[in-house]
Amino acid sequence: MILCFLSLPFFSFLGIFSSYYRKLAKEAFKCALGKPIDKRCEVAFSKKIKSKVVAKISKLSPKLSKVIERYLDMLD
């Protein structure tokens, strides 16, 4: 849940410059507003963001990606 709230301002700012991030900002907005109202995220936005973050980091360091994946699971 907290990942939706953290990603909303980040992707909103990046959405000013790129249409790809506008789509992610819209999904983050739906997720951030839907969670407190007890609605489920339509696209499992937090899982999608977690997988992208871990995939990028695993290219650099597999050990670090395992640690980050563990901590991202705690946030949700």
Rosetta blueprint (number, residue, H / E / L):
1 M L
2 I H
3 L H
4 C H
5 F H
6 L H
7 S H
8 L H
9 P H
10 F H
11 F H
12 S H
13 F H
14 L H
15 G H
16 I L
17 F L
18 S L
19 S H
20 Y H
21 Y H
22 R H
23 K H
24 L H
25 A H
26 K H
27 E H
28 A H
29 F H
30 K H
31 C H
32 A H
33 L H
34 G H
35 K L
36 P L
37 I L
38 D L
39 K L
40 R L
41 C L
42 E L
43 V L
44 A L
45 F H
46 S H
47 K H
48 K H
49 I H
50 K H
51 S H
52 K H
53 V H
54 V H
55 A H
56 K H
57 I H
58 S H
59 K H
60 L H
61 S L
62 P H
63 K H
64 L H
65 S H
66 K H
67 V H
68 I H
69 E H
70 R H
71 Y H
72 L H
73 D H
74 M H
75 L H
76 D L
